[in-house]
Amino acid sequence: MMQKIKKTAEYTLFQKKSGHYAVKDKNKKWINGDAKQAILASEQLIKVMTPKAVPAAETTEEATA
């Protein structure tokens, strides 16, 4: 069973038994992918990690080796 966490005019947030989150829009359709990630991040339920950039000096040394 999912527990309702928050309801707004645009969407409803649920938390599953496993701890994962689900988002349903106002038309009762499930939201997935980047839209879901953006909503959960804006509600501060998840942290969005960005990959670190590889320094340019290391990539050129590897290419010449």
Z-matrix of the N, CA and C atoms (Angstrom, degrees):
N
C 1 1.451
C 2 1.528 1 109.34
N 3 1.303 2 115.79 1 143.27
C 4 1.458 3 120.26 2 179.97
C 5 1.521 4 109.26 3 -101.40
N 6 1.322 5 114.25 4 142.59
C 7 1.453 6 121.37 5 179.11
C 8 1.527 7 109.28 6 -99.63
N 9 1.325 8 116.85 7 129.64
C 10 1.465 9 120.57 8 178.65
C 11 1.521 10 108.15 9 -75.46
N 12 1.326 11 116.25 10 124.60
C 13 1.461 12 121.65 11 -178.71
C 14 1.518 13 111.24 12 -95.48
N 15 1.328 14 115.92 13 -48.30
C 16 1.461 15 119.93 14 -175.27
C 17 1.517 16 109.72 15 -153.54
N 18 1.332 17 115.66 16 143.13
C 19 1.462 18 120.90 17 176.19
C 20 1.523 19 107.97 18 -125.91
N 21 1.334 20 115.06 19 127.55
C 22 1.466 21 121.18 20 175.49
C 23 1.525 22 108.01 21 -119.39
N 24 1.310 23 117.07 22 -178.68
C 25 1.461 24 121.06 23 178.65
C 26 1.530 25 111.14 24 -68.15
N 27 1.337 26 117.48 25 -27.73
C 28 1.462 27 121.84 26 -175.22
C 29 1.528 28 114.24 27 -95.96
N 30 1.332 29 118.12 28 -31.75
C 31 1.459 30 120.76 29 -174.31
C 32 1.530 31 111.36 30 -157.04
N 33 1.345 32 115.02 31 167.68
C 34 1.457 33 123.00 32 175.58
C 35 1.520 34 107.89 33 -125.11
N 36 1.331 35 115.97 34 133.72
C 37 1.457 36 121.70 35 179.77
C 38 1.516 37 109.69 36 -102.20
N 39 1.339 38 115.63 37 135.20
C 40 1.456 39 122.12 38 177.66
C 41 1.520 40 108.59 39 -124.83
N 42 1.353 41 116.07 40 152.44
C 43 1.452 42 120.50 41 171.23
C 44 1.517 43 107.89 42 -119.06
N 45 1.331 44 114.95 43 127.78
C 46 1.453 45 121.10 44 -179.50
C 47 1.524 46 109.88 45 -79.47
N 48 1.326 47 116.35 46 166.44
C 49 1.462 48 121.28 47 176.96
C 50 1.522 49 111.55 48 -58.92
N 51 1.316 50 116.63 49 -32.99
C 52 1.460 51 122.15 50 -178.50
C 53 1.527 52 112.40 51 -73.78
N 54 1.350 53 117.63 52 -9.82
C 55 1.454 54 121.21 53 -178.53
C 56 1.510 55 113.11 54 98.45
N 57 1.333 56 116.90 55 -10.82
C 58 1.459 57 120.92 56 178.14
C 59 1.526 58 109.46 57 -75.46
N 60 1.329 59 115.23 58 162.70
C 61 1.460 60 120.83 59 -178.19
C 62 1.525 61 111.21 60 -110.42
N 63 1.328 62 114.61 61 151.75
C 64 1.461 63 122.18 62 175.19
C 65 1.531 64 107.18 63 -131.24
N 66 1.330 65 115.89 64 146.86
C 67 1.468 66 121.14 65 -179.14
C 68 1.517 67 108.38 66 -130.50
N 69 1.335 68 115.46 67 130.40
C 70 1.457 69 121.94 68 178.73
C 71 1.525 70 107.92 69 -120.55
N 72 1.341 71 116.85 70 134.48
C 73 1.460 72 119.32 71 -178.87
C 74 1.528 73 111.36 72 -81.98
N 75 1.337 74 116.29 73 179.15
C 76 1.461 75 120.16 74 -176.27
C 77 1.520 76 112.98 75 -66.34
N 78 1.335 77 117.82 76 -17.46
C 79 1.465 78 122.38 77 176.94
C 80 1.524 79 111.79 78 -92.34
N 81 1.341 80 116.15 79 11.54
C 82 1.468 81 124.37 80 178.96
C 83 1.532 82 112.88 81 63.50
N 84 1.333 83 115.51 82 32.13
C 85 1.465 84 120.79 83 174.54
C 86 1.527 85 107.73 84 -108.55
N 87 1.340 86 115.62 85 142.42
C 88 1.458 87 120.94 86 -178.71
C 89 1.521 88 110.52 87 -71.47
N 90 1.309 89 116.39 88 140.21
C 91 1.462 90 123.06 89 177.56
C 92 1.520 91 107.47 90 -103.31
N 93 1.333 92 116.85 91 132.65
C 94 1.458 93 122.20 92 -179.00
C 95 1.518 94 110.69 93 -131.24
N 96 1.316 95 115.55 94 171.73
C 97 1.458 96 122.30 95 171.34
C 98 1.511 97 114.41 96 71.97
N 99 1.329 98 115.03 97 -142.71
C 100 1.458 99 121.45 98 -175.19
C 101 1.524 100 112.55 99 -63.97
N 102 1.330 101 117.58 100 -34.05
C 103 1.466 102 120.76 101 179.07
C 104 1.527 103 110.22 102 -64.45
N 105 1.325 104 116.53 103 -43.53
C 106 1.467 105 121.42 104 178.15
C 107 1.528 106 109.92 105 -63.71
N 108 1.310 107 116.70 106 -44.15
C 109 1.460 108 121.40 107 179.94
C 110 1.530 109 110.65 108 -60.90
N 111 1.328 110 117.75 109 -41.44
C 112 1.461 111 121.78 110 -179.99
C 113 1.527 112 111.08 111 -65.35
N 114 1.337 113 117.01 112 -41.32
C 115 1.466 114 120.95 113 179.55
C 116 1.523 115 110.29 114 -65.25
N 117 1.325 116 117.53 115 -47.05
C 118 1.458 117 121.10 116 -178.92
C 119 1.527 118 111.09 117 -64.58
N 120 1.319 119 117.64 118 -36.51
C 121 1.464 120 121.09 119 177.66
C 122 1.527 121 110.79 120 -68.45
N 123 1.329 122 117.18 121 -39.60
C 124 1.473 123 119.97 122 -179.93
C 125 1.528 124 111.27 123 -67.78
N 126 1.325 125 117.01 124 -28.72
C 127 1.470 126 121.47 125 177.00
C 128 1.531 127 111.41 126 -86.91
N 129 1.322 128 117.14 127 1.46
C 130 1.458 129 125.31 128 179.55
C 131 1.534 130 112.29 129 59.40
N 132 1.324 131 116.43 130 36.64
C 133 1.457 132 121.55 131 175.79
C 134 1.521 133 111.22 132 -92.53
N 135 1.335 134 116.55 133 -24.14
C 136 1.460 135 121.27 134 176.36
C 137 1.523 136 108.41 135 -135.63
N 138 1.333 137 115.29 136 161.23
C 139 1.458 138 121.22 137 173.27
C 140 1.518 139 107.19 138 -109.78
N 141 1.311 140 116.57 139 131.23
C 142 1.463 141 121.43 140 179.85
C 143 1.521 142 107.56 141 -90.14
N 144 1.321 143 115.14 142 120.30
C 145 1.457 144 120.95 143 179.98
C 146 1.528 145 108.99 144 -95.50
N 147 1.325 146 116.07 145 135.42
C 148 1.452 147 120.19 146 176.43
C 149 1.524 148 107.83 147 -108.99
N 150 1.316 149 117.83 148 141.44
C 151 1.463 150 119.78 149 179.56
C 152 1.519 151 110.78 150 -66.30
N 153 1.333 152 115.32 151 141.98
C 154 1.459 153 119.91 152 179.54
C 155 1.525 154 109.09 153 -75.54
N 156 1.308 155 115.84 154 142.63
C 157 1.465 156 121.08 155 178.62
C 158 1.527 157 108.85 156 -78.06
N 159 1.311 158 116.70 157 140.03
C 160 1.460 159 122.04 158 177.94
C 161 1.526 160 107.38 159 -80.87
N 162 1.322 161 117.66 160 128.48
C 163 1.475 162 119.34 161 178.51
C 164 1.528 163 111.38 162 -57.93
N 165 1.305 164 117.40 163 142.43
C 166 1.462 165 122.68 164 -175.77
C 167 1.519 166 111.84 165 -63.88
N 168 1.321 167 119.23 166 -33.06
C 169 1.464 168 122.38 167 -177.95
C 170 1.532 169 110.39 168 -64.16
N 171 1.309 170 118.59 169 -40.22
C 172 1.462 171 121.65 170 -179.34
C 173 1.532 172 111.37 171 -68.19
N 174 1.305 173 117.76 172 -38.70
C 175 1.471 174 120.21 173 -177.85
C 176 1.534 175 110.67 174 -68.66
N 177 1.311 176 119.30 175 -35.76
C 178 1.464 177 121.04 176 -179.73
C 179 1.524 178 110.97 177 -72.92
N 180 1.334 179 118.01 178 -33.72
C 181 1.461 180 120.46 179 178.63
C 182 1.524 181 110.33 180 -67.92
N 183 1.318 182 116.60 181 -40.14
C 184 1.472 183 120.96 182 179.33
C 185 1.529 184 110.50 183 -66.49
N 186 1.299 185 118.10 184 -35.11
C 187 1.458 186 121.55 185 -178.04
C 188 1.524 187 111.39 186 -69.57
N 189 1.330 188 117.61 187 -33.26
C 190 1.456 189 120.47 188 -178.42
C 191 1.529 190 112.37 189 -83.36
N 192 1.312 191 117.92 190 -19.59
C 193 1.472 192 121.23 191 -177.18
C 194 1.500 193 113.34 192 -76.68
